[in-house]
Amino acid sequence: MKKGSKLNSILTGSCPKCQNENMYVDKNPLHLGSVLKMHEKCSHCGLRYQIEPSFFFGAMYVSYGLNVAVGIAAFIISYLIFNSSLKTSFIAIVVVLIILFPVLLRLSRNIYINMFISYDPKTTIKEI
């Protein structure tokens, strides 16, 4: 992944505008107490992450789509590839979604903010 691509910003959780700083206070999504704690703005380019009040409520729709996709993938892998029973396959879906919850939650926020903000290579000075 090269700097400047949306995929880089989404997977690393970096600022979508300058991609020089992580948006989250704690980079590890598995620290459940701080999984959604974000910096108010980028210290490099000054981008405010909370663009408007309740901005990240829209990320719930992205989260729903991601969870459905992961659930379908878990079912296909469990039922069709490993030939598990339906009951075991549905248990696999629940277990996979619980384990991946913090990662998918953060990933949905990253995708959502990258839908509205694009990378700007000329952003090198703090814009206040």
C-alpha positions in Angstrom: 0.0 0.0 0.0 1.4 3.3 -1.0 0.7 6.6 0.8 -2.1 8.5 -0.9 -4.4 5.5 -1.5 -7.7 5.3 0.4 -6.9 1.7 1.1 -3.8 2.8 3.0 -5.8 5.2 5.1 -8.6 2.7 5.8 -6.3 -0.2 6.8 -3.9 1.8 8.9 -6.4 4.2 10.5 -4.4 7.2 9.5 -5.7 10.7 8.7 -7.5 10.5 5.4 -6.2 14.0 4.3 -2.4 13.8 5.0 -2.0 10.1 6.1 0.8 11.1 8.5 -0.9 10.5 11.9 -3.1 7.8 13.4 -6.7 9.0 14.1 -7.0 6.9 17.2 -5.5 7.6 20.6 -4.6 3.9 21.0 -3.5 2.2 17.8 -4.4 -1.3 19.0 -8.1 -2.0 18.4 -8.0 -4.9 20.9 -7.8 -2.5 23.8 -11.5 -2.4 24.3 -11.6 0.5 26.7 -10.2 2.8 24.0 -11.3 1.3 20.8 -13.3 4.4 19.7 -11.2 7.1 21.4 -10.0 9.4 18.6 -7.9 12.5 18.5 -10.0 15.6 18.0 -8.0 16.7 15.0 -4.8 15.7 13.1 -1.7 17.3 14.6 -0.1 17.4 11.2 -2.8 18.9 8.9 -5.4 20.1 11.4 -8.3 18.1 9.9 -11.1 17.7 12.4 -12.2 14.1 12.5 -15.6 14.8 13.8 -16.7 16.8 10.7 -20.1 17.6 12.2 -22.0 16.6 15.3 -22.8 12.8 15.3 -20.8 12.4 12.1 -19.8 8.8 12.9 -23.4 7.6 13.3 -23.3 7.0 9.6 -20.6 4.5 10.2 -23.2 2.2 11.7 -24.5 1.5 8.2 -21.0 0.6 7.0 -20.5 -1.5 10.1 -23.8 -3.4 9.3 -22.5 -4.2 5.8 -19.1 -5.3 7.0 -20.7 -7.6 9.7 -23.1 -9.1 7.1 -20.2 -9.8 4.7 -18.0 -11.4 7.5 -21.0 -13.4 8.7 -21.7 -14.8 5.2 -18.0 -15.5 4.8 -17.9 -17.4 8.1 -20.9 -19.4 7.2 -19.5 -20.3 3.7 -16.2 -21.4 5.2 -17.8 -23.3 8.0 -20.7 -25.0 6.2 -19.4 -25.5 2.7 -15.6 -25.9 3.1 -15.5 -27.7 6.5 -18.8 -29.5 6.0 -20.1 -28.5 9.5 -23.7 -28.7 10.6 -26.0 -25.7 10.4 -25.9 -25.3 14.1 -22.1 -25.3 14.2 -22.0 -22.9 11.3 -24.2 -20.4 13.0 -22.2 -20.7 16.2 -19.1 -20.0 14.0 -20.7 -16.9 12.7 -21.4 -15.6 16.2 -17.9 -16.4 17.5 -16.2 -14.8 14.5 -18.3 -11.6 14.8 -17.6 -11.4 18.5 -13.9 -11.8 18.0 -13.7 -9.3 15.1 -16.1 -6.8 16.7 -13.5 -4.1 17.7 -11.6 -4.5 14.3 -14.8 -4.2 12.3 -16.0 -1.2 14.4 -12.8 0.7 13.8 -12.7 -0.3 10.1 -16.2 1.0 9.6 -15.2 4.4 10.9 -12.2 4.4 8.7 -14.2 3.6 5.6 -16.9 6.1 6.5 -14.5 9.1 6.9 -12.6 8.1 3.8 -15.9 8.4 1.8 -16.0 12.1 2.5 -12.3 13.2 2.7 -9.7 12.5 0.1 -5.9 12.5 0.3 -4.2 15.8 -0.5 -0.4 15.6 -1.1 0.0 19.3 -0.7 -1.2 19.2 2.9 2.0 19.6 4.8 1.3 22.6 7.0 -1.2 22.7 9.8 -4.4 24.3 8.5 -6.4 25.8 11.4 
